Amino acid sequence: MSTQAFAVIIGGGAAGIACACRAAQLNPDQKIILLEKADRVGRKIMISGNGRCNMTNMTASESSYHGEGARDLVNILFKKYNPQYVLDWFHTLGLLTAKEDDGKVYPRSNHASSVLDVLRAELDRRNVEVRCSVEIMDIKPTRTGYQITLTDDTVFTQKLVIASGGKSDYAYRESGSQDLFKMLGLRTTHCAPSLSPVYVKSPVIKMLKGVRANAKVTLYQKGEKIKEETGEVQFTENALSGICVFNLSRTPNQRRGCEIGVSLLPEMSAEEIRTLLSDRIKTVNSGEAQKIFTGMFHKNIGIALLKSAKLSPSAPASSLTEENVKTLAETVFDWRFETIPKFDMKNAQVTAGGVKVSDIIAEDFEHIAHEGLYIIGEALDVDGDCGGYNLQFAFASALCAAENLNTEEV
C-alpha cells in the first residue's frame, strides 16, 4: 500500500496541528497528512498553563529564548509572526482570547480545550488526514520529496515538516523525535530538561517538602551570577520548584558547579535582616531560637535556616552571638543550594536542545541541507521561559513554515 501527499507533518502537538491547518488553508486542493504517534493529537495543549493553555505572551521577544542561535532566529521570525499575528490567526478560527496584565494570553473560556477544539475543527473543515497511533519505521529522501515508511503504509510526499516536539513530549512513549533526526542525518545539540524542578544537594531539603515561599532566586555557575528571577519557590523532598526556578533550570540541568541562591527577604539588605533578627531575639529572649521566625516564615523554613547556619533550633534565642546572628542573616539573604544535574524529562515542560538552528533558514524554517524539509517548534534547539513563550514559538514557526510551502515539486 502507498499514499501520495503534498505535505506530511510529523507530530500532532501545537506546532504540528497549527502547521497542518495553515498548510491546508493555503493549499485546498492538495493532500495534507498529519501523523501522530500517540492515540490522539494535542495532548500537551490540554495540560499547558495548568489546563488553561497560556497560548502566547504579548511581551515575547528574542530575550525570552535560549539555545545556540535561538535569539537570532526568533528575532527574524517575530518581525512578522509576532504574538498579535498568532492571535489574529486564531481569531479567524473562532477562538476568543483574553490578555492579562502581565502579557499572558489565554482562551477566553479559560480552558485549554477551546484552543484544541478550534484547531481540530479546522483540521476537519480542511480535510486534513489525521493518523494517530502511527509508528514511523524509516524516512528517506527521494528525487521528488520524501518516502515515509509506516508499519502499514508507505507515504510519498513533496514536503515534510517535522514538528515532533522534544524529549519531554515522549515521557509516555518508547521513542521520540531523536529517532527521526537520526533517520535523516540531522545535526543536533545535546538535549536536556528545561522548565523543570532543579535537584539540589542539601541536608535540610527533605524537611522542606511541601513548603512554599515567595523569594528571589539567583543562579550561580562557578561563583558567577548567571540569572535571577522572583516568584514563589516550591520545595520538594529533593528539589526546588516553581516558575521562578523553572526559568533558571536550563543551565543547572546540564552543567555541574551551579548553585541557586534563595533570598527570602529580597526587599531587605543583609544588614537590615541582621537588625531585624537582633530585635526579634530580644523579644523571644530565652525562648527557642526557632521562634525568631514566627510570623515571618513557615516553621520548617525557620528550623532549616538555623540548621543551615549550623545553629540549634531548640537552643535559647538569647544564646545566639553577634556572629551567629550575622551568619543567620546572611543565610536568609542568600540561602545557597548546590544543584545536581539530572536528566529528568518526565517532570520537564520543555526540552533544551534539538536540531541545530544554524542548519535552518530563518525566513521559512526549511533545512539548509534537505530541500523540502522543514523543522518547527520544540524539535529545534529553541526553548523559552515560562509564560506562553514556548507555545508562541511553536505557533509562529508553524505558521511561517506553512505559509512558505508551495505546490512546486522539490
N, C-alpha and C positions, 0 to 999 in steps of 0.2 A: 504494500500500500504506500502511496506517495501523495503529497499535497503541495500545491503551488501557492505561494503567497507573495504579496508585495512587501509586507513588513511583518516581522516577528519580534515581539517584545518579550524578553525573558524576565519574569519577576512580577508578581501581582501585588506589589506594595504601592505606596503612594506615588512614586515616580513612574512605575510601570503602568499603572492604571491611567494616570493622567496623560502619559505619552500615547497610549493606545487610543484614548478618547480623542485627543487632538489630531493625531495622525488620521483617524477615520473621518473626522470632520473635514479635513483638507483634502482627503483622497477618497471621496464617497464611492467611487466605482472600483476600488481596489480591496483585495482581501487582506485584512489585518488580523493577526492571531496573537493572543496573549497567553503565555504559558506560565503556570504557577505550580510549584512542587507541593504546596500544602493543599488541603482539601477545599479551601475557599480563599478568595482574594481579600486583601485589605485587613488582615489580622492586626497588623501593627497600628494602622489608623485607629482602630477601635480602642486600643489601650493607651494611645498617646494623650498627653495632657490629663492624666488621671481619668480618662474616659470622656473628656470634653473636647479633645483634639485642638491643641494650640497650633493652628494651621500656618501661621506666619507671624512676623513681628514687624511693625512699621518702622522700627529703628534698625532693621537689618542692614549691615554693610560689611565690607571685607574684614573689618576688625573683629568680627564675631566668629571667624572661621579659622581652622587650623589644618595643617598638612603641608607637604612640600609643594610650594607654588599655588596653594589653595587661594590665598588672598588675591593674587593677580587674576586668577580665573574668575573668582566671584566678582571682582571689580568690573571686569568686562561684561560678565553675564548680567549684572544688575543695572547696567546702563539702560537696558530695555526691560528685562524680565525681573523687575523690582516687585516688592510686596503688593503695590497697587495693581500692577499688571496681573499678578496671580489672582488677586481678589476680583478684579473685573472679569476675568475668565470664569471663575466660579459663579459669579453673579449671573452670567449668561446661562449657566446650568440650572439656575433657580435657587441657589443657596443664599440664604440671608446670613449676614455675619455681624459680629459686634466687636468693636475695638475697645480695649481697656486703657486706662490712663498710662500704663507702663509700656504701651505699644503692642501688647499681645492681642492677637485676633482669634476669636473662637466662632464656631457656628452660633447663630442667634438662638438656636434651640438649647444650647449648652450640652449637646450630646454629639459625640463623635460619629454616631450612626448617620447623622444628617449629611456629613461630608461623604461618607461611603455610599449612602443611598443615591445622591445625585450623580456620583461617578458611575455606579453600577447601572443606573438608569440610562446614562449616556452611552455606555458600552452596548446596552440592548438596543437603544434607539439607532445607533450607527452600525449595528450588525457586526460588532467585533466578535470573533470566535474566541471564547474563553475556555481554555482547557486547564483543569485543576488536577491535582494528584499525578503530575507528569514527571517522569524520570528522563533526564537528558543523558543519553549514552555517549554521544560524540557530536562535535561540531567541526566542519571542515569548510574552508573557502572553496568556491567553485569559480568557473570563468565568469558567471553572471551573478554571483552572490554567495550564498552560504547554504550548506546542506546540514540539517539538524536531524540527527538520528534519535528517535524516541523508542520506547520499548515496543510500540505497536504501529509506528508510522515513521516515514521519512519526509521531512518538510524542506522544500526548496524555497528560499526567499531572496529577494533582491536586497532588502535592507534588514539588518539585525541590530536590535537595541538591547543591551544588557543593563537591566535595572534590578539586579538580583539582590541588592542590599548588601549588608556586611555580615560578619560572623554572628553578630548579636541577633540577627533575624533567624538564625538557624539553630538556636539553642534546643529546639524540639525536633530537629531533623538530623539525619545521618551525615549529610554533607552540605556544603554551602557554595557561595559564589566563587570561592577559590578554585574549585574544580573546573568551572567554566573558564576562568582565566588561564589555567594550565592547558586546557584543550586548544585555546587559541594562541598560546605562547605569549601572553601579555605580561609586560613588566609590572611588578607590584612593589609596594613598600611594605614594611613589617606591619602586621595588624595587631591591635591591642584594644582592650576595652576602654571606652570613654563614656563620660556622663554616667559614672558608676560610683559605688562606695569605694573609699580608699582604705585598704587594710593597714593597720598600724601595729607596732610592737610597743606595748605599754603594760606595766604591771597593774594599772588601775582600770584598764578599758572594760573588763568584764563587769565590774561593779556599776558601770555607767549605762549598761544595756537598757534601752527604752527611754532614756533621759533626753530631753531636748533643751537647747539653749540658744538664744539669739547672740550672735558673735560676729567678729571679723575674723576670717581665716586667711592665712598667708602661706603661700607655697615657697619653700626654700630648696634650692639644689646646691649642695656643697657650700652652704652658708650664704649663697647669693639669692636675694629676693627675686622671684620669678613673676608672681601674680598674686593679687588679693581679691577677695570677694566678701560681701556682707550678707548675712541671712541667718536662717535657722539651721543649726548643726544638730544632726540626729546621731546619737551614739548607739552603736550595736555592741555585741559582745567581743567583736574583733576588728571593728572598722568605724570610720567616721562617714556619715552620710548626710543627705540634704542637698538641695540645689546648689548652694554656695560651694559645697565640697565637690559636687559633680563637675562644676566648671573648672576645678583645679585638677581633676583626676587623670587627664591625658598623660601628663609627664610622669607622675609617680607610679602609674601602672606600667610604664615602660623602662624606667631608669631607677637605679639604686642611688643612694646618697641624698635622698629627699627627706624633708621634714615639713610638717604642717604646723604652723603656729596658730593657736586659738586664743583670741583676745576677747575675754568675757565682758570687759567694760571698755570697749574701744573709744568711748567718748571721754575717757579719763587717761591722764598720763600715769606712768608707774609711780611717780612721786605722789600724785593725788590719791592713788589707790592705797599707798602706804599710809598716808594721813588718815584716810577713811578706816583702814583696818586698825590703826592705833586707837582711834576713838572708840571703835567697837569693842576692842579688848578691854578698855576701861569700863565699858558698860557691862560686859559679860563677867569680868574680873575672875573670880575663882571657878566659874562655870567651865564646862568642857570647851576646848578650842574650836570644835566644830560648830558651836553656837554662834561664832563670829559671823557666819554666813547666813544665819536665819533671816529669812525675808529678802535675801539677796539672790541666792541661787537655790536650786534643788538640793536637798540634804545630801544626796550622794555625790554631787559635784563638790560641795564643801569638803566632804571627807576625802575625796580623790585629790583635791588641790593640796590639802595638808600632807597627804601621803606622798604626792609628787614632790613636795618641798622637803620631804624626809622629816616630817613633824608628826607627832601623835595626835590624832583627832580627839582622844579622850583625856589628854593632858590638860591641866588648868590653863585657861587663856592667859592668865597673869604670869605664867612661867615663860611665855614667849619673849625672847630677847629682841633688841632692835634689829639685829642681824637676821633673826628668824622672820620678823615682820617684813623686812626688805626682800628676803627671798620669796616669801609668800606673795607679796605684792607683784613681784616680777613674774611669778607663775600665773597669777590672774591676768596680768597684762599680756603675757606671751607664753602660753602653755604649749610646749613643744611635744609633738608626737612623731616618732620615727616611722616612716612609711615602708610598706613591704610590697614590691611589685608582684602582682598576681594576675594571671590570665583567667579572669572570671567573666566570661562572656554572658553567662546566664543572667547576671544581675546588671549588665550594661545596657544602656538605652541605645547607644550607637557604637560603631566601630571606628577607631582611628586607624587609618591605613587603607590601602586598596590599590587600584590601578593608578599608575603614575600620572599625575596631572600634566607633566611635561610631554606626555605622549598624546594629549588631547588637543584638538583645535578648539580654542575658546569660543569662537563665533558660532559653532554648530554642534560641538561635542563629538565630532567624528574622530576616530582613532587615526593618527598620522600614518601608521603602517598598514592599516586594513581599511581599504575603501569600502564604504557602505556599512561599516561597523561603528555603532555609537555606544558610549558608556555614560550612564547618568546616575544621579543620586548617590547613595551611600556606597555603591560599588567603586567609586573613585576615592582617592586619598583626600577627602574633604569631610571634616566633621565640625559642627558648630556648637556654640554654647547652648545651654538650656534656655527655653523661652520661645520656641517656634522657629528657631533658625534652621534646624535640620529639615523640617518639612518645607520651609521656604525654598531651600536649595533643591530639595527633591522635586518640587513642583516646577520651579523655574528652569532647571536643567531639562526636565521632561518636555516642557512646552517649547524650549529652544530647539531641542533635537527634533521634535515632531514637526515644527514649522520649517525645518531645513531638509526634511526628506522630500524627494521628488520622484516623479514617475519614470525618469530616465534610467536605463539599465546601468548597473555598476560597471 
